[in-house]
Amino acid sequence: MTATAPDLAVVPTRHPAVSGTFYPSLPGRLRADLREYLARDDAPRRALGVVAPHPALVYGGPVAGAVFGAVVVPDTVVVLAPNHTGRSTSLEGGSILLSRAYRTPLGDLPPDRELGERLLERAGSLVVEDMVAHSQEHGVEVLLPFLQMRNRDVRIVPLVIGWRDWSRSRALAGALVEAIGDRDVLVVASSDLSHYETAADAEAKDAILIEAIVALDGEALARAVAIESISMCGVAPVAVACEYARLRGAAGGELVSYGHSGIVTGDVERVVGYAGVLLGAE
């Protein structure tokens, strides 16, 4: 009797929370939209990280597409997102999801468990496995179809961050450096910039944020958000990514695209700002 290979374990899925609202639920429609957003004339470059916005694609798709179209997406991506819902079982606020694959209309993105477990070891109490924080969070989900279009074999280490202070952001960046080592990994920081300002005020405040991001100064970014009362949702994810790139020896970041919701809606009295930035690009 011939022995048969055992069945591979099926990874449970985290089902989409905003498919059909933030982005099309029909795969063909979604691919068509993403191709338009990702179209570029120049070749993509390698980078240590990127900053990308996470609103509905009709608003932030052009900016997100510009930055993802400009970067090489390797087989593993760490995605850092804010916690919009406030839901979490993590005492420190760092929530990772390694027990499930993230599902989008384009398929499932499995976790890179090896890297995720290395990060858990090095981050200590900062990060725990936490499905509660991920179940309805759109900050990770909205960016995943871009990654799938750029690399269909991509695996992810998704982290939802529920703090805004610099000390924990700096500690997590150090843990990421140790966990990743010399592996080819892209760190994606998911964040919109200022929220519900006039277009003029948003552009002025966002310029302060972009200056800190391009300088890879996560501490200055966190300080500016606090002092200037800027309603940037993903200050911690972006601060972590900036510090990670700095610790890896990057000299700076590069603004690829900037925009705001008023460009689409025509309403310049209450806009949300979006930036696409390469961090440590070659």
N, C-alpha and C positions, 0 to 999 in steps of 0.2 A: 504493500500500500504506500503510495507516494505521499510524503509529508507536504503540507501546504504552509505557506508563510502566514504568520498571524496577521489579522487585520490591524491596520494602523489606527491608533486611537483618534477618535473624532473630537476635535477641539470645540467646545461649546461657543456660541456666538453672543456677542453684544449686538443687539438689533438696532438699526438706525432710529434715532430719536427725531431727526429733522428732515428726513428724506421726504420730498414732495412739498416742503415749505421753504427751506433754505436753498435747496438745489433740486433739480428734477429727479423724480423717482424712476422714470423710464431710462434704461441704460443708453439707448441710442440717442435720445435727446441730451442726456448728460454728457456723453462723449462728444457730441457735436459742439456743445457750448464750451467744453474744456479745450477742445482743439483750437477754437477761436481765441480763447484767453491765453493759451500757451504759445501761440504762433510767434516766432522770432526769426530774424534773419541771421543772427550771429550764433556761434556754437556755445553750448552750455559750458560752464566752468566749474571746477571743483571748489568747494568751500567747506569750512568747518560748521557753519550754521546759516540759518536764514531767519528773518522776521517776516511773518505774513499775516494778513487780516483774516477774520473768520465770520463776516456777516453773510447774509444771503448773497448768492453769487451775482445776482443782478446789480448789487451795489459794490461788492468788493472783488468780484471775479477778475476784472482787468488788472488790478494791482497784484492779487495773489498769483494770477497767471504769469505776469511779467517776471516775478521773482522765481517762481518754480520753473519757468521756461529758461531762465538764465543759469540754473544750477544743475550739476550732475546729481542724480538721486541714486545713492548706493543701495545695497541690498538690505541695510538696516538703518532705520531712522528713529531717533528719539523725538517724540512730540510732547512739548511742554505747553499746557493750556491753563488758563485761570479757571476757578470754580465759580461759575455764574449762579448756580442753584443754591450754594451754601450748604449742600448736603454732603456729608462725609462721616466716615467712622475713624478717620485718622486724627489722633490727638494733636499732632504737630501741623497737619494740614497737607502733607504730601501723599497723594493717592495714586498708586500704580495699578495696572490691570494686566496680569500675565496669565490668568486662568481662562481667558476668552479671546476669540478673534473678533476684531471689529468688522462688522458687515456694512457694505455700501451697495448700491445698485450695480456696481462693477465687480462685485465679488467680496471675498473675505480677506482681511489682512491679519495673518497670524502674528502672535507675539514672538519676539526674540527672547525666549525664556532665559537663555544662558546669560545674555547681557543684563536683562532685567534682574536676575537673581544676584549677579555681581554688584549691581547698583544697590539692591536692598541690603546687602552685607556692608557696604561702605557708607551708606547714608544713615544707618542706625535707625533711631526713632523718627527721623524726618519723614520717612516714606514707608507706607504699609500697603499691602494688597487691599483694594477697596472698590468693590463693584458699585457701591452706593453713589460715590462721587462721579462715576463714569456713566451711569445708566441714562441720564437725561442731559449730560453736558455736550454742548454743540462745538466747543472750542477745539476739540480734537477732531471730531467727526467731519466737519465741513472741509478740512484740508486734505483728508485722506484720498478723495478721488483724484486730486492733483498728483499725489504721489503714485497712485496706481497707473495713471496715464504716462508717467515718466519712467516707471519701472514696475512691471506687472508682477515681479517676484519679491517685492519689498516686504520686509517684516518690520514691525514697529515695537517700540517700548513707549506706551502712552502714559503720561503723568499729568494729573490734574493738581494744581497748586493752590492752596487756600490761604496763603499768607501774602503780605505785601512788604514785609521788612527786608532790609538788606542782609542782616546777619544770617538768616536761614537761607537766603538766596545764594550767598557766597559759599556757605557750607555745602549746599547741594551741587554747586558748580564744581567744587573740589572733588566731591564724590563721583561726579560724572567723569572727570578727567581720569581718576584712578580706575573706574570700572571699564571705560572704553579703551584705555591704553593706546596701542598702535593700530587698533581696528579702524577700518574705513566706515565711519558712521557720520551721518548728517544730523545735527541738532536743529529742530524746527521750533521756534517760539511763536505761539499763536496769540495775537493780540490786535485789537483795534486801538486807536489813539484817543483823542479827546472825544467826548460824547455830548451831543445836544447843545453845542455852542453855535454862534453865528459863524459863517464861513470865515470871516476875517479873524475872529478870535481863535477859532480852531487852527487856522494856518499858523498864527503866531505861537500858540501853545505847542502845537505839534513840532514846530521848528526847534523848540527847546528840547523836546524829547528826541528828535532825530539827531541833533547834535551830540547828545550823550550816547546814543546807540552807535553812531558812526565812530565815536571815540572809544567804543567798547568799555564805557564807564558805567557799569551797572549801579554803582553806589551813587553817582551823580544823577542817574535816571530816577532811582527811588527817592532821592532827596528832592528833585524837581517836582515829582508828582505830589509829594507831601507839602512842600512849601507853596507851590503855585496852585494847589487844589485842582490838579488836572485829573479828569475822570478816565484815566487809562485803565482798562480792565485787566490787562495782562502784564502789569509792571514786573511782577516776580518772574514769570516765565522769560521775559525779555532780559531782565537783569541777570538771570542764571545763564542764558545763552551768551550774553556779552562777556561775562566773567569766564565762562568756559573757553570761549575763543581767545580771550586775553591770556589765560593760563596756558593755552596750547601754543602761545607765541605769535598770535596774529597781531598785525600792526594796526588794523582798523577795519571798519565796515564800509559798505558802498551802497548808497541809496539807488535803487533800481527804478522805483515808481512811487508816486504819492498821489492821493486823490481823496475825495470825501463824498458822502452820499448825496450832497446837493448837486453834484455834477449830473447825477441820474435823475433825481426827483425835481430839480429846479427850485427846491426850497432851500434858501441859503440862510434861513434864520435858525434852524435846528439841524445841524449836520453831525455826522460821525466821521472822524478822520481815519485814513488807512495808509500804511506805508509798507513797502516791500524792500527789505534790506539784505544784502549779502554780508556775512560775517566771516572775515578771514579768507576771502576768495583768492585763488591763485591766478 
